[in-house]
Amino acid sequence: MPLRVGGGESRVRDIYVSLNDGLGTAYDTSDDSPVTAETKADATTIEAVWSANERLKNQWDPNRLTDFLVRWEKIYGLAPKATDSAVARRARVALKFRALGGELYATLDDICVALLGTAFVGIEYTPLAQAHANWPGGSPAQPDMWSSSIAHILVRVTPPATLTFHEFIAALGELTAFLGDFLPCWVTFDWGLFAPGGVNGFYFDTDQNLDGQTFDS
């Protein structure tokens, strides 16, 4: 495990001194005494157990994962790239922790920013007055279908200059997987590119990203 170097007493030294103090004055607790040879061995053992316990505790802290990093990646279905650093891999696991246990409005934007960076524009929620809801027997136009846009979230995105088109699409795929874990099952979501000039509407052009545009009638 990583070693901490620098000034101050070591943990072994602190335990060693504490053990010697506990012996009282009936024993010779000078550093070259046979008695302190035993307390030093005890202190080293106690510190090793303490460190192992601390290391084990860190395996449930996504920002400090070491031995269990691969395990958590498998649990969350993450597939790190060979070029990903341990820091980047821990950051992805941390996002999964937040997605499954964080507060909804406090972390939704954070997850989008962490995964997309400058590609993230914002989140749009469907106004209730503009939402629709269809259910069997409740809509003459679609009597056999269940559908609703009341709880729909749209993530607005734009391709940044720092990513290739394929990298951008891969990031959006990762976002979809994360939001699938993060949002309640009754919420639907999608992503859409900002239309040219940041204006919504119906566009036809030669842009390769046309399929990702959000069309409004």
Secondary structure, DSSP 8 states (H G I E B T S, - for coil): -----SSS--HHHHHHHHHHHHTTTSS--STTSHHHHHHHHHHHHHHHHHHHHHHHHHTTSTTS-STTHHHHHHHTT----TT--HHHHHHHHHHHHHHHHS-HHHHHHHHHHHHHGGGEEEEEE--GGG--EE-TTT-SSSTT--EE-TTEEEEEE---TTS-HHHHHHHHHHHHHHHHHHS-TT-EEEEEE--GGG--S----S-TTGGGB----
